[in-house]
Amino acid sequence: MLAHARLLLRLTRLYQTIAPAHLAAASHLANYKSGIVVIHAASGAVATKLKQLAPTLADGFSRKGVECNGVQVKVQARESGTQSRTSEPKPLSSSASRSLSDLRDSLPESPLRTALQTLIERAPHP
């Protein structure tokens, strides 16, 4: 397993020198198995360009002494590393609050009236 990890590190360095810089930055070498280099692209557009360059990349690996029968490209976006933020509740303006209260008061007892009441109570006010 350690030997495979070392091989992947070596292949990653080679890939960075063989592939065009803008494509290498938007992709990464993912694996090497049975003479096939597996590359993960960050988008479909990058994958398409890399697939077009696959014979050139395979030849580049072969010239550097790696047994490479082909290059397989897959789309797999990298994780962004940032967590999505939850939105902060927006306060109801006094006119919106009045309008919702008037609407609530004009409705008969119903699930809609209850929902409006809940909205009015839970919404932050300025």
N, CA, C and O atoms as a MOPAC input file, in Angstrom:
PM7 MOZYME 1SCF
protein

 N      0.82800 1    -1.19300 1     0.00000 1
 C      0.00000 1     0.00000 1     0.00000 1
 C      0.87600 1     1.26100 1     0.00000 1
 O      0.57700 1     2.23400 1    -0.69200 1
 N      1.93700 1     1.23000 1     0.77000 1
 C      2.84200 1     2.35900 1     0.82000 1
 C      3.49400 1     2.57800 1    -0.53900 1
 O      3.70900 1     3.71500 1    -0.95900 1
 N      3.80400 1     1.48700 1    -1.22000 1
 C      4.41000 1     1.59600 1    -2.54800 1
 C      3.43600 1     2.25700 1    -3.52500 1
 O      3.84500 1     3.05800 1    -4.36600 1
 N      2.16000 1     1.92600 1    -3.41500 1
 C      1.15100 1     2.52400 1    -4.30000 1
 C      1.00400 1     4.02500 1    -4.00700 1
 O      0.85400 1     4.83500 1    -4.92200 1
 N      1.05000 1     4.37600 1    -2.73000 1
 C      0.95900 1     5.79300 1    -2.35000 1
 C      2.15000 1     6.56700 1    -2.91100 1
 O      1.98800 1     7.68000 1    -3.41100 1
 N      3.33800 1     5.98500 1    -2.83100 1
 C      4.51900 1     6.64600 1    -3.39400 1
 C      4.39600 1     6.79300 1    -4.90400 1
 O      4.74800 1     7.82700 1    -5.47200 1
 N      3.89200 1     5.74300 1    -5.54400 1
 C      3.69600 1     5.79300 1    -6.99500 1
 C      2.72100 1     6.90600 1    -7.35700 1
 O      2.95200 1     7.64600 1    -8.31300 1
 N      1.63100 1     7.03100 1    -6.60000 1
 C      0.64600 1     8.08900 1    -6.86700 1
 C      1.25700 1     9.47700 1    -6.69600 1
 O      0.95900 1    10.38500 1    -7.47100 1
 N      2.10700 1     9.64400 1    -5.68800 1
 C      2.77800 1    10.93700 1    -5.49700 1
 C      3.68000 1    11.24700 1    -6.69500 1
 O      3.70500 1    12.37500 1    -7.18800 1
 N      4.40800 1    10.24800 1    -7.14900 1
 C      5.28900 1    10.43800 1    -8.30800 1
 C      4.46400 1    10.77900 1    -9.55000 1
 O      4.81100 1    11.68500 1   -10.30700 1
 N      3.37400 1    10.04700 1    -9.74900 1
 C      2.51900 1    10.29300 1   -10.91200 1
 C      1.85700 1    11.66700 1   -10.83900 1
 O      1.66800 1    12.32400 1   -11.86200 1
 N      1.50700 1    12.09500 1    -9.63700 1
 C      0.90400 1    13.42100 1    -9.46700 1
 C      1.87900 1    14.50000 1    -9.89600 1
 O      1.50200 1    15.44400 1   -10.59000 1
 N      3.13800 1    14.36300 1    -9.48400 1
 C      4.15300 1    15.34000 1    -9.88700 1
 C      4.34400 1    15.32800 1   -11.40200 1
 O      4.46400 1    16.38200 1   -12.02600 1
 N      4.37100 1    14.13400 1   -11.98700 1
 C      4.50700 1    14.02300 1   -13.43900 1
 C      3.31600 1    14.65700 1   -14.14300 1
 O      3.47600 1    15.37000 1   -15.13400 1
 N      2.11600 1    14.39100 1   -13.62200 1
 C      0.90100 1    14.94400 1   -14.22900 1
 C      0.96200 1    16.46700 1   -14.24400 1
 O      0.56900 1    17.09300 1   -15.22800 1
 N      1.44400 1    17.05700 1   -13.17300 1
 C      1.54300 1    18.52300 1   -13.09700 1
 C      2.47800 1    19.07900 1   -14.16800 1
 O      2.29800 1    20.20900 1   -14.62200 1
 N      3.47000 1    18.29400 1   -14.57300 1
 C      4.39300 1    18.76600 1   -15.61200 1
 C      3.91100 1    18.43400 1   -17.01900 1
 O      4.23200 1    19.15200 1   -17.96600 1
 N      3.14800 1    17.35800 1   -17.16800 1
 C      2.69400 1    16.91700 1   -18.49200 1
 C      1.45800 1    17.68700 1   -18.95700 1
 O      1.38500 1    18.10800 1   -20.11200 1
 N      0.49700 1    17.86900 1   -18.07100 1
 C     -0.78000 1    18.51000 1   -18.43600 1
 C     -0.60300 1    20.02000 1   -18.54200 1
 O      0.24500 1    20.59500 1   -17.86000 1
 N     -1.40000 1    20.66700 1   -19.39500 1
 C     -1.38700 1    22.14100 1   -19.43200 1
 C     -1.74500 1    22.68800 1   -18.03900 1
 O     -2.59600 1    22.13800 1   -17.34100 1
 N     -1.08900 1    23.75900 1   -17.66600 1
 C     -1.22200 1    24.29400 1   -16.30600 1
 C     -2.67000 1    24.57900 1   -15.91000 1
 O     -3.08300 1    24.25400 1   -14.79700 1
 N     -3.44600 1    25.18800 1   -16.82300 1
 C     -4.82700 1    25.53900 1   -16.45900 1
 C     -5.69100 1    24.29600 1   -16.26000 1
 O     -6.63100 1    24.32600 1   -15.46600 1
 N     -5.39200 1    23.21200 1   -16.96100 1
 C     -6.15300 1    21.97100 1   -16.77600 1
 C     -5.66400 1    21.21500 1   -15.54900 1
 O     -6.45900 1    20.61400 1   -14.82600 1
 N     -4.35700 1    21.24500 1   -15.31300 1
 C     -3.80900 1    20.57600 1   -14.12900 1
 C     -4.34500 1    21.22200 1   -12.85600 1
 O     -4.56600 1    20.53900 1   -11.85700 1
 N     -4.55500 1    22.54000 1   -12.89000 1
 C     -5.07100 1    23.23900 1   -11.71400 1
 C     -6.53200 1    22.88500 1   -11.44000 1
 O     -6.99100 1    22.96700 1   -10.30100 1
 N     -7.25600 1    22.49400 1   -12.48100 1
 C     -8.68400 1    22.18500 1   -12.33100 1
 C     -8.94600 1    20.68300 1   -12.31900 1
 O    -10.06700 1    20.23800 1   -12.56700 1
 N     -7.91100 1    19.91300 1   -12.03100 1
 C     -8.06400 1    18.45700 1   -11.98400 1
 C     -6.97200 1    17.89400 1   -11.08300 1
 O     -6.06700 1    18.60600 1   -10.64900 1
 N     -7.08200 1    16.59500 1   -10.81500 1
 C     -6.01800 1    15.95000 1   -10.04000 1
 C     -5.95600 1    14.46900 1   -10.37500 1
 O     -6.95900 1    13.85600 1   -10.73700 1
 N     -4.77900 1    13.91400 1   -10.24900 1
 C     -4.58400 1    12.49900 1   -10.49200 1
 C     -5.20800 1    11.74700 1    -9.32100 1
 O     -4.86900 1    11.99600 1    -8.16400 1
 N     -6.11200 1    10.83500 1    -9.62300 1
 C     -6.85000 1    10.15200 1    -8.56600 1
 C     -6.32400 1     8.75100 1    -8.28300 1
 O     -6.30300 1     8.31200 1    -7.13300 1
 N     -5.88900 1     8.03500 1    -9.35600 1
 C     -5.47100 1     6.66100 1    -9.14700 1
 C     -4.67600 1     6.17200 1   -10.34700 1
 O     -4.61700 1     6.82000 1   -11.39100 1
 N     -4.07300 1     5.01900 1   -10.16500 1
 C     -3.35600 1     4.32600 1   -11.23000 1
 C     -3.61300 1     2.85100 1   -11.02000 1
 O     -3.26800 1     2.29600 1    -9.97700 1
 N     -4.22500 1     2.20600 1   -12.02000 1
 C     -4.50200 1     0.78100 1   -11.87600 1
 C     -4.41100 1     0.10300 1   -13.23600 1
 O     -4.97200 1     0.57500 1   -14.22400 1
 N     -3.70000 1    -0.99900 1   -13.26300 1
 C     -3.53600 1    -1.80900 1   -14.47400 1
 C     -3.06400 1    -0.98200 1   -15.67100 1
 O     -3.53000 1    -1.19100 1   -16.79100 1
 N     -2.15700 1    -0.05900 1   -15.44300 1
 C     -1.61300 1     0.74300 1   -16.52100 1
 C     -2.49000 1     1.89500 1   -16.97000 1
 O     -2.17300 1     2.56800 1   -17.95100 1
 N     -3.58400 1     2.13200 1   -16.27100 1
 C     -4.50800 1     3.23200 1   -16.60300 1
 C     -4.38200 1     4.31700 1   -15.54300 1
 O     -4.50600 1     4.04400 1   -14.34900 1
 N     -4.13700 1     5.54300 1   -15.98200 1
 C     -4.08300 1     6.69400 1   -15.08000 1
 C     -5.49800 1     7.26500 1   -14.99100 1
 O     -6.12500 1     7.54600 1   -16.01200 1
 N     -5.99100 1     7.43300 1   -13.77500 1
 C     -7.34300 1     7.96400 1   -13.55500 1
 C     -7.22100 1     9.40500 1   -13.05500 1
 O     -6.55300 1     9.68400 1   -12.05900 1
 N     -7.88100 1    10.30200 1   -13.77200 1
 C     -7.84300 1    11.72000 1   -13.42900 1
 C     -9.25400 1    12.18800 1   -13.10700 1
 O    -10.20100 1    11.86000 1   -13.82100 1
 N     -9.39200 1    12.95000 1   -12.04000 1
 C    -10.68000 1    13.55100 1   -11.67700 1
 C    -10.64800 1    15.01800 1   -12.07900 1
 O     -9.76200 1    15.77200 1   -11.67600 1
 N    -11.63400 1    15.40400 1   -12.88000 1
 C    -11.75100 1    16.79100 1   -13.34000 1
 C    -12.79000 1    17.51700 1   -12.50600 1
 O    -13.75800 1    16.91400 1   -12.04100 1
 N    -12.58500 1    18.82000 1   -12.31900 1
 C    -13.48400 1    19.62300 1   -11.48600 1
 C    -14.78400 1    19.97900 1   -12.18500 1
 O    -15.74700 1    20.36900 1   -11.52500 1
 N    -14.83700 1    19.85400 1   -13.52200 1
 C    -16.06100 1    20.19200 1   -14.24700 1
 C    -16.11800 1    19.40400 1   -15.54700 1
 O    -15.13300 1    18.80000 1   -15.97100 1
 N    -17.27300 1    19.42000 1   -16.16100 1
 C    -17.44800 1    18.73700 1   -17.43300 1
 C    -16.57900 1    19.32000 1   -18.53200 1
 O    -16.06900 1    18.59000 1   -19.38200 1
 N    -16.41000 1    20.63900 1   -18.51800 1
 C    -15.59600 1    21.29200 1   -19.54400 1
 C    -14.13600 1    20.86000 1   -19.43100 1
 O    -13.48500 1    20.59100 1   -20.44000 1
 N    -13.62700 1    20.79400 1   -18.21100 1
 C    -12.24700 1    20.36300 1   -17.99700 1
 C    -12.10100 1    18.90000 1   -18.39900 1
 O    -11.10900 1    18.52000 1   -19.02100 1
 N    -13.08700 1    18.07900 1   -18.04500 1
 C    -13.04900 1    16.65800 1   -18.40500 1
 C    -13.01500 1    16.47900 1   -19.91800 1
 O    -12.27700 1    15.63300 1   -20.42300 1
 N    -13.79700 1    17.25900 1   -20.63700 1
 C    -13.82800 1    17.16600 1   -22.09500 1
 C    -12.46100 1    17.47900 1   -22.68700 1
 O    -11.97800 1    16.75400 1   -23.55800 1
 N    -11.84300 1    18.54300 1   -22.22400 1
 C    -10.51100 1    18.90000 1   -22.73100 1
 C     -9.48600 1    17.81800 1   -22.39600 1
 O     -8.64600 1    17.47900 1   -23.22900 1
 N     -9.55300 1    17.27900 1   -21.18200 1
 C     -8.60200 1    16.23900 1   -20.79100 1
 C     -8.82000 1    14.95800 1   -21.60700 1
 O     -7.85700 1    14.27600 1   -21.95800 1
 N    -10.06900 1    14.63400 1   -21.90600 1
 C    -10.34400 1    13.45300 1   -22.74400 1
 C     -9.75700 1    13.64200 1   -24.13600 1
 O     -9.25600 1    12.69200 1   -24.73700 1
 N     -9.81900 1    14.86600 1   -24.64500 1
 C     -9.22000 1    15.14700 1   -25.94800 1
 C     -7.70200 1    14.99600 1   -25.89200 1
 O     -7.07500 1    14.58700 1   -26.86900 1
 N     -7.12200 1    15.32600 1   -24.75200 1
 C     -5.67300 1    15.24500 1   -24.58100 1
 C     -5.20400 1    13.89200 1   -24.05600 1
 O     -4.00200 1    13.69900 1   -23.87000 1
 N     -6.10900 1    12.95300 1   -23.81400 1
 C     -5.76300 1    11.66600 1   -23.20300 1
 C     -4.61300 1    10.95000 1   -23.92200 1
 O     -3.69000 1    10.48700 1   -23.25100 1
 N     -4.62700 1    10.84000 1   -25.26000 1
 C     -3.49900 1    10.16900 1   -25.91500 1
 C     -2.16500 1    10.88700 1   -25.67100 1
 O     -1.13700 1    10.23900 1   -25.47500 1
 N     -2.18500 1    12.21200 1   -25.68400 1
 C     -0.97700 1    12.99800 1   -25.43900 1
 C     -0.49600 1    12.80100 1   -24.00600 1
 O      0.70300 1    12.66600 1   -23.76400 1
 N     -1.43400 1    12.78500 1   -23.05200 1
 C     -1.06900 1    12.57300 1   -21.65200 1
 C     -0.48300 1    11.17900 1   -21.44900 1
 O      0.52600 1    11.02200 1   -20.76300 1
 N     -1.11500 1    10.16800 1   -22.04500 1
 C     -0.62000 1     8.79500 1   -21.92300 1
 C      0.78400 1     8.68600 1   -22.49800 1
 O      1.65200 1     8.02900 1   -21.92200 1
 N      0.99900 1     9.32700 1   -23.62500 1
 C      2.32300 1     9.32400 1   -24.24800 1
 C      3.33400 1    10.02700 1   -23.33500 1
 O      4.47300 1     9.57900 1   -23.20500 1
 N      2.91700 1    11.11600 1   -22.71300 1
 C      3.79800 1    11.84000 1   -21.79700 1
 C      4.20500 1    10.99200 1   -20.60700 1
 O      5.36800 1    11.00800 1   -20.20300 1
 N      3.25800 1    10.24700 1   -20.03800 1
 C      3.58400 1     9.35000 1   -18.92800 1
 C      4.54500 1     8.25300 1   -19.39900 1
 O      5.50300 1     7.92500 1   -18.70000 1
 N      4.28600 1     7.68800 1   -20.58500 1
 C      5.14300 1     6.62600 1   -21.12200 1
 C      6.56900 1     7.12500 1   -21.32900 1
 O      7.52900 1     6.41700 1   -21.02300 1
 N      6.70600 1     8.34100 1   -21.84700 1
 C      8.04100 1     8.90300 1   -22.06500 1
 C      8.80400 1     9.13300 1   -20.76800 1
 O     10.03400 1     9.16500 1   -20.75200 1
 N      8.05200 1     9.29300 1   -19.67600 1
 C      8.68800 1     9.49600 1   -18.36400 1
 C      8.93900 1     8.17000 1   -17.64200 1
 O      9.32500 1     8.15700 1   -16.47300 1
 N      8.71600 1     7.05000 1   -18.34700 1
 C      9.02700 1     5.74100 1   -17.77400 1
 C      7.89500 1     5.06200 1   -17.03900 1
 O      8.12700 1     4.08800 1   -16.32200 1
 N      6.67900 1     5.54600 1   -17.19400 1
 C      5.51900 1     4.95100 1   -16.53300 1
 C      4.78300 1     4.08600 1   -17.54900 1
 O      4.49100 1     4.53600 1   -18.65600 1
 N      4.48300 1     2.84600 1   -17.17300 1
 C      3.68800 1     1.99800 1   -18.05700 1
 C      2.26600 1     2.55100 1   -18.07600 1
 O      1.51800 1     2.40000 1   -17.11000 1
 N      1.90500 1     3.18800 1   -19.17500 1
 C      0.59800 1     3.84300 1   -19.27100 1
 C     -0.08200 1     3.40600 1   -20.55400 1
 O      0.33700 1     3.76900 1   -21.65300 1
 N     -1.14100 1     2.61900 1   -20.39700 1
 C     -1.91700 1     2.14300 1   -21.53600 1
 C     -3.05600 1     3.08900 1   -21.89900 1
 O     -3.67400 1     2.93700 1   -22.95300 1
 N     -3.33900 1     4.05600 1   -21.04300 1
 C     -4.41400 1     4.99900 1   -21.31200 1
 C     -4.68100 1     5.90300 1   -20.12400 1
 O     -4.16200 1     5.70700 1   -19.02500 1
 N     -5.50600 1     6.89400 1   -20.38600 1
 C     -5.89900 1     7.85200 1   -19.35100 1
 C     -7.41300 1     7.86100 1   -19.29200 1
 O     -8.08700 1     8.01900 1   -20.31000 1
 N     -7.93300 1     7.69200 1   -18.10900 1
 C     -9.38800 1     7.72600 1   -17.89100 1
 C     -9.71100 1     9.01400 1   -17.12900 1
 O     -9.07600 1     9.32100 1   -16.12000 1
 N    -10.69600 1     9.75800 1   -17.61600 1
 C    -11.05900 1    11.03100 1   -16.99500 1
 C    -12.48700 1    10.93300 1   -16.46000 1
 O    -13.39900 1    10.48400 1   -17.15500 1
 N    -12.65600 1    11.35400 1   -15.23700 1
 C    -13.98300 1    11.36900 1   -14.60200 1
 C    -14.24100 1    12.76300 1   -14.04700 1
 O    -13.31500 1    13.46000 1   -13.63200 1
 N    -15.50200 1    13.15700 1   -14.04300 1
 C    -15.86600 1    14.44200 1   -13.44200 1
 C    -16.15000 1    14.20100 1   -11.97200 1
 O    -17.02000 1    13.40900 1   -11.61000 1
 N    -15.41400 1    14.88600 1   -11.14700 1
 C    -15.64200 1    14.79500 1    -9.70600 1
 C    -15.16600 1    16.09500 1    -9.09200 1
 O    -13.97200 1    16.29200 1    -8.86500 1
 N    -16.10500 1    16.97000 1    -8.82900 1
 C    -15.76700 1    18.28100 1    -8.26500 1
 C    -15.11500 1    18.10600 1    -6.90500 1
 O    -15.50400 1    17.24300 1    -6.11800 1
 N    -14.13300 1    18.92500 1    -6.64400 1
 C    -13.47700 1    18.90900 1    -5.35000 1
 C    -14.39700 1    19.51100 1    -4.30600 1
 O    -15.22500 1    20.37100 1    -4.60700 1
 N    -14.24100 1    19.04800 1    -3.07300 1
 C    -15.03500 1    19.64000 1    -2.00100 1
 C    -14.55100 1    21.05900 1    -1.76500 1
 O    -13.35100 1    21.33400 1    -1.76800 1
 N    -15.49900 1    21.94700 1    -1.56200 1
 C    -15.13500 1    23.35800 1    -1.44600 1
 C    -14.42400 1    23.69700 1    -0.14400 1
 O    -13.66900 1    24.66800 1    -0.08300 1
 N    -14.65700 1    22.91400 1     0.88800 1
 C    -14.00300 1    23.19500 1     2.15700 1
 C    -14.70300 1    24.26200 1     2.97300 1
 O    -14.34000 1    24.49900 1     4.12500 1
 N    -15.69100 1    24.90100 1     2.39800 1
 C    -16.43900 1    25.88500 1     3.16100 1
 C    -17.83000 1    25.33700 1     3.43400 1
 O    -18.44600 1    24.70400 1     2.57600 1
 N    -18.29200 1    25.57800 1     4.59100 1
 C    -19.60300 1    25.11700 1     4.98200 1
 C    -20.63500 1    26.17000 1     4.58400 1
 O    -20.41300 1    27.37200 1     4.73200 1
 N    -21.75700 1    25.69200 1     4.08100 1
 C    -22.78200 1    26.65500 1     3.69300 1
 C    -23.32800 1    27.34100 1     4.94000 1
 O    -23.44400 1    26.74300 1     6.01000 1
 N    -23.64800 1    28.58100 1     4.76700 1
 C    -24.15900 1    29.36000 1     5.89300 1
 C    -25.67700 1    29.32600 1     5.87100 1
 O    -26.30600 1    29.34600 1     4.81300 1
 N    -26.23900 1    29.27500 1     7.05100 1
 C    -27.68800 1    29.36500 1     7.12000 1
 C    -28.05900 1    30.83400 1     7.02500 1
 O    -27.35600 1    31.70100 1     7.54400 1
 N    -29.14700 1    31.09500 1     6.37100 1
 C    -29.55000 1    32.49000 1     6.20300 1
 C    -30.09500 1    33.03900 1     7.52000 1
 O    -30.65800 1    32.31500 1     8.34000 1
 N    -29.90900 1    34.31100 1     7.68300 1
 C    -30.43400 1    34.96900 1     8.87300 1
 C    -31.84700 1    35.43300 1     8.57200 1
 O    -32.11800 1    35.92200 1     7.47600 1
 N    -32.75200 1    35.28400 1     9.53500 1
 C    -34.12200 1    35.72000 1     9.29600 1
 C    -34.17500 1    37.23400 1     9.07300 1
 O    -33.53400 1    38.00000 1     9.79200 1
 N    -34.92900 1    37.64100 1     8.09300 1
 C    -35.08900 1    39.06900 1     7.78900 1
 C    -36.25600 1    39.60700 1     8.61600 1
 O    -37.31100 1    38.97800 1     8.70000 1
 N    -36.05900 1    40.76300 1     9.21800 1
 C    -37.15100 1    41.32200 1    10.01800 1
 C    -38.30900 1    41.79700 1     9.13400 1
 O    -38.11000 1    42.27500 1     8.01700 1
 N    -39.51600 1    41.64900 1     9.66800 1
 C    -40.70900 1    42.15800 1     8.97200 1
 C    -40.80900 1    43.66100 1     9.23200 1
 O    -40.66000 1    44.12100 1    10.36400 1
 N    -41.05600 1    44.39600 1     8.18800 1
 C    -41.27100 1    45.82800 1     8.39100 1
 C    -42.60600 1    46.00800 1     9.11300 1
 O    -43.44300 1    45.10600 1     9.12700 1
 N    -42.78800 1    47.16200 1     9.69800 1
 C    -44.04000 1    47.38800 1    10.43100 1
 C    -45.24200 1    47.36200 1     9.48600 1
 O    -46.32000 1    46.91200 1     9.87600 1
 N    -45.07300 1    47.83800 1     8.25200 1
 C    -46.20500 1    47.80800 1     7.31200 1
 C    -46.50900 1    46.36900 1     6.87800 1
 O    -47.67500 1    46.00900 1     6.71100 1
 N    -45.46500 1    45.54000 1     6.69400 1
 C    -45.69800 1    44.13800 1     6.33200 1
 C    -46.36900 1    43.40000 1     7.47800 1
 O    -47.27200 1    42.59000 1     7.26800 1
 N    -45.91800 1    43.68700 1     8.69100 1
 C    -46.51600 1    43.05800 1     9.86600 1
 C    -47.99000 1    43.44700 1    10.00100 1
 O    -48.83500 1    42.60300 1    10.29900 1
 N    -48.29400 1    44.74300 1     9.77900 1
 C    -49.68900 1    45.20600 1     9.83900 1
 C    -50.53400 1    44.52300 1     8.76800 1
 O    -51.65400 1    44.08900 1     9.03600 1
 N    -49.98600 1    44.43000 1     7.54200 1
 C    -50.73200 1    43.80800 1     6.44200 1
 C    -51.02300 1    42.34000 1     6.73300 1
 O    -52.12500 1    41.85500 1     6.48000 1
 N    -50.02800 1    41.64100 1     7.26500 1
 C    -50.23700 1    40.22600 1     7.59300 1
 C    -51.24400 1    40.07200 1     8.72900 1
 O    -52.06400 1    39.15400 1     8.71800 1
 N    -51.17900 1    40.96100 1     9.69600 1
 C    -52.14400 1    40.90600 1    10.80500 1
 C    -53.56300 1    41.17700 1    10.29900 1
 O    -54.50600 1    40.49800 1    10.70400 1
 N    -53.71600 1    42.16700 1     9.41500 1
 C    -55.03300 1    42.45700 1     8.84100 1
 C    -55.55700 1    41.27100 1     8.05200 1
 O    -56.73800 1    40.93400 1     8.13800 1
 N    -54.67800 1    40.63500 1     7.28200 1
 C    -55.09000 1    39.47000 1     6.50600 1
 C    -55.50200 1    38.34600 1     7.43900 1
 O    -56.53000 1    37.70400 1     7.22700 1
 N    -54.69600 1    38.10400 1     8.48200 1
 C    -55.02800 1    37.06400 1     9.45800 1
 C    -56.39200 1    37.32400 1    10.08400 1
 O    -57.19700 1    36.40200 1    10.22200 1
 N    -56.66100 1    38.58300 1    10.46800 1
 C    -57.92200 1    38.91600 1    11.11700 1
 C    -59.11300 1    38.77100 1    10.18700 1
 O    -60.23500 1    38.56500 1    10.65000 1
 N    -58.89000 1    38.87400 1     8.88600 1
 C    -60.00200 1    38.76000 1     7.93600 1
 C    -60.33100 1    37.30700 1     7.58700 1
 O    -61.34700 1    37.03800 1     6.94700 1
 N    -59.47600 1    36.37200 1     8.00500 1
 C    -59.69000 1    34.95800 1     7.66900 1
 C    -60.46000 1    34.23700 1     8.76600 1
 O    -60.32400 1    34.56400 1     9.94500 1
 N    -61.27200 1    33.25200 1     8.37500 1
 C    -61.92200 1    32.41000 1     9.38800 1
 C    -60.87700 1    31.45300 1     9.98100 1
 O    -59.77500 1    31.31400 1     9.45000 1
 N    -61.23800 1    30.80600 1    11.07400 1
 C    -60.31800 1    29.82700 1    11.67500 1
 C    -59.97500 1    28.78100 1    10.62100 1
 O    -60.85400 1    28.11100 1    10.08000 1
 N    -58.67300 1    28.65300 1    10.34000 1
 C    -58.21700 1    27.71800 1     9.31200 1
 C    -56.71100 1    27.51400 1     9.47900 1
 O    -56.06200 1    28.24800 1    10.22500 1
 N    -56.15600 1    26.51700 1     8.78400 1
 C    -54.70700 1    26.31000 1     8.84400 1
 C    -53.93200 1    27.53700 1     8.31800 1
 O    -52.84200 1    27.83800 1     8.80300 1
 N    -54.49900 1    28.23200 1     7.33300 1
 C    -53.83200 1    29.42400 1     6.80500 1
 C    -53.76000 1    30.51400 1     7.87400 1
 O    -52.72600 1    31.16200 1     8.04000 1
 N    -54.86400 1    30.70900 1     8.59600 1
 C    -54.86300 1    31.72600 1     9.65700 1
 C    -53.85300 1    31.37600 1    10.74300 1
 O    -53.15700 1    32.25200 1    11.25700 1
 N    -53.77400 1    30.08400 1    11.09200 1
 C    -52.81500 1    29.63100 1    12.10100 1
 C    -51.37700 1    29.83800 1    11.61000 1
 O    -50.50800 1    30.24900 1    12.37800 1
 N    -51.13500 1    29.55000 1    10.33000 1
 C    -49.79300 1    29.73600 1     9.76900 1
 C    -49.40000 1    31.20700 1     9.77400 1
 O    -48.26100 1    31.54200 1    10.09800 1
 N    -50.32900 1    32.08700 1     9.41900 1
 C    -50.03700 1    33.52500 1     9.45300 1
 C    -49.73100 1    33.99300 1    10.87900 1
 O    -48.81800 1    34.79000 1    11.09600 1
 N    -50.49300 1    33.49700 1    11.83300 1
 C    -50.25900 1    33.85600 1    13.23100 1
 C    -48.85500 1    33.42200 1    13.66100 1
 O    -48.13400 1    34.18000 1    14.31100 1
 N    -48.47500 1    32.19400 1    13.29200 1
 C    -47.14000 1    31.69200 1    13.61900 1
 C    -46.05700 1    32.54100 1    12.97000 1
 O    -45.05400 1    32.86400 1    13.60700 1
 N    -46.25300 1    32.90400 1    11.70700 1
 C    -45.29400 1    33.73700 1    10.98700 1
 C    -45.11700 1    35.08400 1    11.67900 1
 O    -43.99400 1    35.54800 1    11.87100 1
 N    -46.21200 1    35.69700 1    12.04400 1
 C    -46.16300 1    37.00400 1    12.70500 1
 C    -45.43800 1    36.90700 1    14.04800 1
 O    -44.64200 1    37.78100 1    14.39300 1
 N    -45.71400 1    35.85300 1    14.79300 1
 C    -45.09700 1    35.69700 1    16.11800 1
 C    -43.59800 1    35.40300 1    16.03800 1
 O    -42.81900 1    35.89100 1    16.85700 1
 N    -43.20000 1    34.60500 1    15.04700 1
 C    -41.79900 1    34.15600 1    14.96900 1
 C    -40.89800 1    35.12200 1    14.21700 1
 O    -39.68400 1    35.12100 1    14.42100 1
 N    -41.46600 1    35.93200 1    13.36500 1
 C    -40.64700 1    36.84400 1    12.55800 1
 C    -40.01900 1    37.90500 1    13.43600 1
 O    -40.68200 1    38.47500 1    14.30200 1
 N    -38.72400 1    38.17600 1    13.21200 1
 C    -38.10000 1    39.27200 1    13.97500 1
 C    -38.66800 1    40.61400 1    13.53600 1
 O    -38.99000 1    40.82100 1    12.36600 1
 N    -38.78000 1    41.49600 1    14.47800 1
 C    -39.29000 1    42.83700 1    14.17900 1
 C    -38.14800 1    43.83200 1    14.34200 1
 O    -37.28100 1    43.65200 1    15.19800 1
 N    -38.14700 1    44.88600 1    13.52000 1
 C    -37.05200 1    45.87400 1    13.59700 1
 C    -37.02300 1    46.62000 1    14.91100 1
 O    -36.16200 1    47.47600 1    15.11600 1

